[in-house]
Amino acid sequence: MKIVFDPAPVAGGFRMPGYWVWCGSVIRGEDGRYHMFASRWPKSMPMHPGWLAASEIVRAAADHPAGPYVYEETVLGARSPAYWDGCSVHNPHIVKVDGIYVLYYMGTTFPFPLPDEGEALLPHDPLAVVARANKRIGVATAPSVTGPWTRRDLPVLLPRPNQFDSFFVSNPAPCVHADGSVQLIYKSRPYEGHTYGNMQLGLASAESVYGPYARKPEPLFPPAIHIEDPFIWRTARGYEMIAKDMDGSICGERYSGVHAWSANGEQWEMTTRPGEPAYSRRVLWDDGAERLMGNMERPFLLMEDGRPAWMFAATSDGTNGFHDCTETWNMAIPIREMEEKEHE
């Protein structure tokens, strides 16, 4: 499958001065407006790994899917470090189930003070190492898209010792069925000694978004398939997935998109081939310019009339991912069509 886009609106999406912005997930609220749940953390922190230390989840709204989205409230922020999600929350994914808004997210905690403004925070500092290892998946709920939001004292998904998901679990990508049951694809890493291995995707299923979740014992793909940021949805022919190619070994373009397909949501076939990314980091904008974006991560598809109509993605102005960027935001890209391939 290849996603064919129309030009992306330069003035669309969601950005906030003074903040790094990431992880856009959009839903149409009971008010008829479009609500984006996104991650943000202050620019007084480094982009990476600042999200591990001080990310919070906010809600922004717009009258049109393109935006621009305007900040309205902070949905989830820091609370006591004694909680599993007490210090940083990230990776929001919003769904609506039986009239209740359910926000999946990643939370983490650590027993360290935040660095002072201007003080360095590096990926191998104790705070970042502990925060990464403490990543868990949970849900918060609300009767309205504007809240109030109820957090839970326990996550719905934990790492498992001596398994492929032993180091952490994060990046929740739920597919909720009409009967309320859910198939949840998530990102993980295994412990390899005192560090961690390649990113891998796992599958957890439950009769309700609140769990309990039963997991497949093995990852969905071999460890050599190094992908993250899954998004899944159901179609007449089964289940579709898009995700980020970490090193370009699958689609031939680093940080661009891959596609996989499943008849039952459990056994997955990678359909992307080298030179055929599901989507590219090279984006055509409505000002006529084509730009190679530093990132296109956390893809989220907004469905309208039963088909993907918009893709939202976290992006940056960098040339080396998030390592040299000065601005990040959530972009909105209109989808013209989904070019599908036949499955054997």
N, C-alpha and C positions, 0 to 999 in steps of 0.2 A: 504494500500500500504506500502511496505517495500522497502527501497533502499538498494541494495546489492552492496558493493564497492569492488574494487580491492585495494591493498595496496597503501597508500598515499605516494608520494615521499617526503622524508625528506628534500631534497634540493629544493623542489618546493615552490610555493606560493609567498608571498610578505611580507618582513619585512624590517625595516629601523632602524639601530642603532641610539639610542638617541630619538626614538619616540615610542609612543604607536600606533599600527596600527589596524584598524577595518574596517568593512563594505565593503567587496570586491564585486564589480559588474563588470562583464567582457563582452566585445563585440569584435568581429573580425572587425578590421578597414578596410578602403579602401586600405590599404597597405598590407593586408593579414596577419598582425601580430595581436596578442591578446593584448587588452588594458584593464587594470584593473583600475577602479575608486574606490578609497579607502579613508577612513578617517584616519587622523593622528593628533596627538597633542604631544607637547614636554614632555619628561620625567621629566622636571623640575616641571611639574604639576602632581598631583596624577592621576592614571588611571581613578578612579571615585571619584568625578564628574568632572575631568579635561576636559572631552569631551564637557561638557556644556559650558565651558569658552573659550576654545581655539582650537577647532577642525577646520581643514581645509580639503578640498577635493583635492586629488592629482591623477595624472595619472601615472601608471607604465606600461611597455610593455614587452612582451616576444615573442619569435618565436614559442612557443608551449604552449598549454593551461596549462600545469603543471607549467610553469615558469622555473627557478626563474624569477620573474618580477623585473624590474629595474626602479627606479624612473626617470621620464622624466620632469614633470612639476607640479606646483601647479595650479590647475584649478580654484578653488574658495577659497578665504581666507577672512579675516576680512575686513570690510569697515566701514563706519561711523555707530555708534550706532543708528543713526536716522533711518536706514533701518531695516526692519523686520528681515533680515538675516545679520545684520551688525557686529555681534560679534563672532558667531560660526556657522559652517555649518557641516552637518553630514548626515548619511544614504543615500549615493548616490545610484541611480539605473539608469543605462544607457539603453536607447532604441534608435532605429533608425526608423524615420517615414518620408516617402516621401523624402528620401535622406538627411534628417536633423537629426543630433544627438541631442537627448533630454535627459537632465540629471535631473531626479527628485531628490530632496533632502529636508532635514529638515534644517531650519534656525532659529536662535534665536538672541535676543539682550537683553541688560541690561545696566543700567546707572552707572556701577561700574568699577573702574580700575581693571586690572588683579592683582592677588597677586604677590608679589615679589618672586623670586626664593627662595625656602626653607620655604616660608610662607604657613601655612596650608590653605586648601580649603576643607570644609566639606559639605556633602549633605544638611545640614540645614542652611548653611550660606546664607545671603541675596542674594548674587550673584547667587548661585545655584538655590535657590527657584524661583527667578524672571526669570532666564534663562529657567528653566523647564516649567514654566507657559507660556512663550512666544514662545514655539515651534510651528512652522507653516510649511506647505508643499508648495514648489514652484518648478519651472522648470527654467533651463538655456538651451540655444541652441547654436549650432555651425554647420557650414557647413562641417567641417572635424573633425575627432576624435581628432586631435591635436589643434582644436580651429580655430579662436578666439571665446571665449564664451561670450554670451550676457546674463546678468542677468536682471531680471525684478524687478520693484520697488514694486510690490505687490505679495503676495503669491497666489496660486491657491486654497488653502483650509485653512479655519480658524476654530477655535472652535465655537460651537454654545451654547449660554446661555441656561441653564436648560435642556440640553440634555445629552446623555451618553458620548458625546465628548466635554464637556464644559471646561475641564481643558487645554488640548492641543491636537494637531494632529501631528503625525510623522510617521516614518517607511513606506514610500510609497512603494506599491507593485503593479505596473500597469500591466494590460494585454491589449495590444494594438491589435485591430482587423485589418483585411485587409483593411477595409474602413476608417481607421484612428480613429474610435471611441475607447473609452477606459473604462475599468472597473478598478477602483483603490481601492484596499483594503488598509486600513491605521490603525495605532494603535492610541488609544486615552485613556483617563481616564476621569471620571466625577469628578466634585467638590463634596466633601462630607464635608460640613462646610467650614473650612479654609484649608483643606488638600484635598487629592484625593483618589479615590477608585481603584479597580482592573483594570488592563489593559483590554481593550476590542477592538474588531476589527469592523470597520465600512466599508461601501461600498459607493463609490461615482462614478457616471457614467457621461460621457460627449461625445459629438460628436467629440471632438478634445482633444488632450493632453493639450491644452492651456485653456480648459474650455469653458463656465462655467460648474461646476460640480453640479449635483443633487444627494442628499444623501438619502439613506434609513433612515427612522426615528428611527429604532431600530438597536442595534448591531447584528452582524451575529450569535453570540452565547450567551447563558445566561452568566451573570457575574461570575458564579461559574467556567466557563471554562476560566482559567487564562493563556492566551497564548500571545505571541508577535512574532515579526519578521516574518511576513507572506511572502511567495513567491508563486505566482500563475502562472499557465500556462494552455493552452487550449489543449485538446486532442479530439479524435474522439467521445469519450463518454461524453464530457462535460468539466468541469474545475476541476483542481486538485490544492490543496494547501498543502504546508508543513509549519510548524511553530514551535516555541520553546515552550515546556511545562515548564512554570515558576516554578512549584512546584512538578512536577512528579505525580500529581493526575490523569492525563489522561493516560499516557503511562507507569507509574510506575518507571520512571527514570528521576530525576530532570534535567532540562536544555537540555534534549534530544528532539527528534523530534516527532511531531504528523502529521497526514495526515487527510485532509477533502476533500470531493467531492461535486460537484454541477452540476446538469444538465444544469442550465441556468446562473450560476455565481451569483445568488441572494440568493437562499435558499441553505444552506450548511448543510451537514451531517458529523459529526465527525466519521471517520471510525476506528480510533486507539482505541485499547482496552488495559487495564493494562497488562504489560509484553510484549507488542508488539510495541515497538517504531518504528517510521518510519526510524529513524537512531539513533545511540547511540553515546554518548560521548567517548565510548571506541573504539579507532581507531587502526587498524593494519597499521604499517608503512613499507616501503620497506626495512628497515634495519632489519626486522624480529621481532621488538619489538611491543608489544601491550601496549598502554598507555591510561589511563583515563584522558582526557583533562579537564582543569578547565572550559572551555567554548566551545560551538559550536553554535555561534549565527549568526544572519543575513545570513541564508542560501541563496545561489544564484545558480541556475542551468543554465549551459551553454548548449544550444541546438546545436546539430550537426546532420545533416540528419534527422531532424524532431523529434529527441528524446533527452532526457537529457543525456549528455555525461560526464559532470563534475559537481561536487558540490564544491562551494567555501564557506568557513565559517570562521568567526572570532573566533580565539581560543587563549588559554593562557596556561601557564605552572603552573597555580595555582591549589590549591586543594579545594578552596572555591570560585568558580567563579572568579570575578575580584578583590576580596577583598585582596588576598594574592599573586597575580601574580607578577612576575618580568619581564616577556616578553609576548607580544601579537603579533600576526601576522595573515595574511589571508592564510589559508591552501587550497590546491587544492586536491581533492579526485576523482579518476576516478570511474565512475559508470559502474558496470558490467551489471546490469539489474534492472528493477523496477518490483517487485513482486506485481501483482495487485490482488485485491479481487473482487468478484462479488458483485454488488449492488442489493438490493431488488427492 
